[in-house]
Amino acid sequence: MVEFNNDLYINRELSWLEFNQRVLDESNDDNNPLLEKLKFLSIVSSNLDEFFMVRVGSLKDQINAGYSKSDAAGFTPKEQLKQISLRAHKMIEDQYVLFEKIKKDLSKYNLIFPKIYLLKTHQLEFINKYFDDIVYPVLTPMAVDPGRPFPHILSKSLNIGVLIKQEKKDFHFASVQVPSVLPRVIKVPDNNENGYTLILLEDLICNNINKLFEGKNIICSHPYRITRNADLSIDEDEAEDLLIEIEKSLKQRKWGESIRLEIDSNSNEKLVGFLKNKLEIYNKDIYYINGPIDLTFLNTIYKLDGYDHLKQKKYYPVTPFDLLGKIDIYKAIRKKDIFLHHPYESFDPMVKLIENASKDPKVLAIKQTLYRVSGESPIVKSLGQAAENGKQVTVLVELKARFDEENNIQWARRLEKSGCHVIYGLVGLKTHSKITLIVRNEEDGIRRYVHLGTGNYNDITAKLYTDMGLLTCDNYIGADASAVFNSLSGYTDVPKLNKIVMAPTMLRNKFVELIRRESEYAIKGKKSKIFAKMNSLIDTDIINELYKASMNGVEIDLIVRGICGLKPKIEGISENITVRSIVGRFLEHSRIYYFYNNGSEEIFLSSADLMPRNLDRRVELLFPIEDKDIKERIKNYFNIIYKDNAKTRFMDSDGNYRKKKSESGKMFNSQEYLCQLAKERASMHRRTYRKKFIPREKPSN
Amino acid sequence: MNSEFRLLSAIDIGSHELRMKIVQVNKDGSFETLDEVNNIIPLGRDTFTMNKLSFESVNTLCEMLEGYKQLMNDYGVKTCKVVATSALRESENKDYIIDQIKLRTGFNVNVINNFQEKYYSFKMLKNVIESNDKNLANKNALILDIGAGTIQVSIYKDSLIKTSRSMKLGSLRISEILSSLQNRTLNYTKVLEEYIDAHIENNGFIDIENKKLNFFVIGGVSDIIASLLNAKSSDTQLKNINKDDFDGLYEKLINNSTNLISKELEIDYEKADILVPTLIVIKRFFDKSKSDTMVVPNISLVDGIIYYNAYIKRRNSLRKYTDDDIISYTKKLAKQFNYNKDHSDYVENAALHIFDNLKNIHGLKKERCFLQLAAILHDIGKFLSSEPHYEHTFSLIKSCGILGMSDSELDIIANVAKYHSSQLPSTEHVSFSRLKSKNKVMVAKLISIIRLADSLDTSHKQKIRIKKINIVKNNLIIEGESDEEVLLEQWTFDSKSEFFIEVFGITPVLKVKVINF
């Protein structure tokens, strides 16, 4: 038995930061249009926000609880926080350097962000009037003195810290929240028809800060922002009603401890010291920002009219190949399994399937798990209507989907009112599986139609995330789907499943079994291969299984978009493993697991990543792809991905990611290629379709 | 609903778990399971120790049943057979509980006895064996059906059930009764073994066979045992377990605590708790069967109920309500009491002959089987003493039970058998007055028929060969032939006719042609 030491693993948080770095690198890739680069900067910021709130928050919780066990990579929570701080500081520094660079490039296209003092007189008049009429009335300055304690600063809100000169004391502190009800970006009138002159709200307020503290001597005013711990821990065992408990903790989230302070890098030391003191924040958690704090506002700039030429051409998902020319979707499914590949292929068929089912007199029941749905989800609407039409509708709503809780509670209540049988998740487990079951009463018997997917039933993200779905009426999968819902509804204790594998009960063992089977073939000197694509790989047991398989000679190619705790290409350990990550215009999201199995190849799709939370604390599903054509398509998909050299980065044995230069110098972008392929197939079909159905003209005599 | 198929569901409120199955019965008679759910609710824990069910248990039960109802709606199933076994049957407050369930969920619960329970599962088992392994079907077998409350041991021979006995050795019952001893001894297993051995001591009927028997185990946690041993299945429904493998598992687990078993084998605590008693029971009968493999068919009571309602019930009605297994079982029972086979066969045939010819007059159908069974058993009381043998017949039938018969059906059969002889039914007799009033008339009709049939063989020599039975005006005319003089029969016939006249208003007339006299 080989002892696997700490060096063989990468810490989860640091690996995630490297993923965010890869996103940031997209802002520096000259193959990306300028505004796309800008958008990646915004994504980096919002990613970091969530990371601090949840991951850093959770580590702080661990420290507060006195937990000091180290992770697989050998870091204690304290050490992890230290490393995170170092890495994040560097990343944010890089981010703002890139922001300056992109800003400069944008000015070439008449998109300018001038300092206020550089504005012309008429422009100054405009913004000052805007301040007086619009901004001033909604500002609430809050001073801090012995009679007035330090105010509660909302997490992630932008604020302006002001130091006011005092006669006896050193200074007085006051804080003004930058109102979130007003647009952060203000368009300043200019003579330039093909461009924009933009200033930021916080700069406008700072510029007019005297008006708020009339007669006072202001030392300085600088924007700052704090992030609070939002790791939501609910005592589920004692929670009688999960719904109420989550509502309660949502309120608590606003009051979590401060875990990060972002402040203007030009800030006065005294201001920083004061805030640090009052917020009880460590030096390493202070981030001096050389530019505007919170770059998520760049998304609004991305959306400005008239700059389509600086963006990637919009892609419109096309009808799925398997459904081209099919009018009756049920008939199509009965004939053969249907494969859906989003966002290349449209998610609309799923939306329509549920919509039609809600009205179809043959449909008896619809059951679905919902994790994250879009704001005005057409699927949720259809489910409500189905219940009103007398269908039996069972919906499992995962209330614990992070940061969607509030949204989820609302529409779950609506569904309940319209007569759906709503299950609010399971105690102790998050239901992450994506499964839909439609029970139909057909001429020759009851038939079950099942959709299984790797992504959420969310019509918005289905246009941005790469996901796969399967529509089938296979009897075994149908029975399994029923069993899964029965166990989620509490009708049955342990579901007996034929083809589907379910976490938390069986999935981990299944993965181990599948990996070991490849090992056995490798030991016998037979060909053995594992391809796996996922978002995260951090489960130590699975990583060890993969190491062992590699040592036995199994060829393993991993496509891990985000966190990866495994190190490839280590001599004697993981020589046969490659790890690559794709960060492109679409968020890679599908989870695919391929096993060579001595020639009888097996392909599975899943909602699960290889993380302990997916395998042990969530309800996840793994389902086989059995249709030959679909298998071929997925195998071909791997080949397309392996050809990618535009957005693929390889991980080396030290955990660093690098792009590989192609020998021919030609760039191959798999996501773009797949867009092209889907479009071509759809238009080819349109052509043949026309060819078939154009009636001949009446022959003239 | 379409006529191409129908949907059927069954719920078993067992002593240890609640189970429902929904099936689609296709036009060709084939079955497809649409859904199957089960939840562990150890109701037996209440009943076997406190003799009644607690309100908490009833609450949980009703909540689960409401969920099952929702599931039925998902498929649009309208028909559901709900049965309950020992835990409810033996509960003092069962009537209130049945009423509660009816009020809260709308389900009508049918409390069935052991003989019905095992009949259903046996029919299913037979179906599974015959459709899976013809080879197995032709061999003799020992069938052990382990419930949570009771076990049933049956001998199967020539495709028919020969004999069957139930014992209150259900795994949950044992563990519940003896649980208080668990902390008082270091050798709990020995206590278990002694208890079980004491209860299966008198089972000579198995040894009579003295041959190698196939060994089948249904229910209990037999499926867990099968999966623990990675039992190979020749198909999806029959799993085989090797004797050596079983003995290995037995040795390994027998002295372990529930906690340890549950942890090591990663099985539910509730199931682990009844594993050891189950193993002991299986071991005892496995040894007796002398078989080297044990077959675990993947069936349960709900399968049996569905199979019965979808298939057997209709088939039996086509066969004049004669069920071969019940008849075979009943004859074996009669044989155990040294019955006069020739006489019994004669009375059985004569009674059915009369019954069939009176169809339009008595208006009875499925009751034919009660008459048949009563005719087979009518004289078994003579095993104890000749006078009053009919009283003994009554109590023997009541205490032995008949495969597939409910308690009230057993009452009917016992009454019909009892009044075949001199005594006439009277409301002053406890046995007769206990019958439901709607059944009294029916029983009287059957009695009047069995009395005639019995009188035709008063001498126990089967002298009269019945040639023709028909109704002419107000007479039931029975024509027969005989090689001997039939004075005794004629005389008895006339005197036993009185009750028949009273019941039907028709006068029976016996015309016997004596040949070669």
Interface residues (C-beta under 8 A of the other chain):
Chain A: L364 A365 K367 Q392 T394 H421 V439 N441 E443 D444 G445 I446 N475 A479 S482 A483 N486 S489 G490 Y491 T492 D493 V494 K496
Chain B: M1 N2 E4 F5 L7 M20 Q24 N26 E32 T33 L34 D35 E36 V37 N38 N39 I40 M64 G67 Y68 Q70 L71 N73 D74 Y75 G76 D268
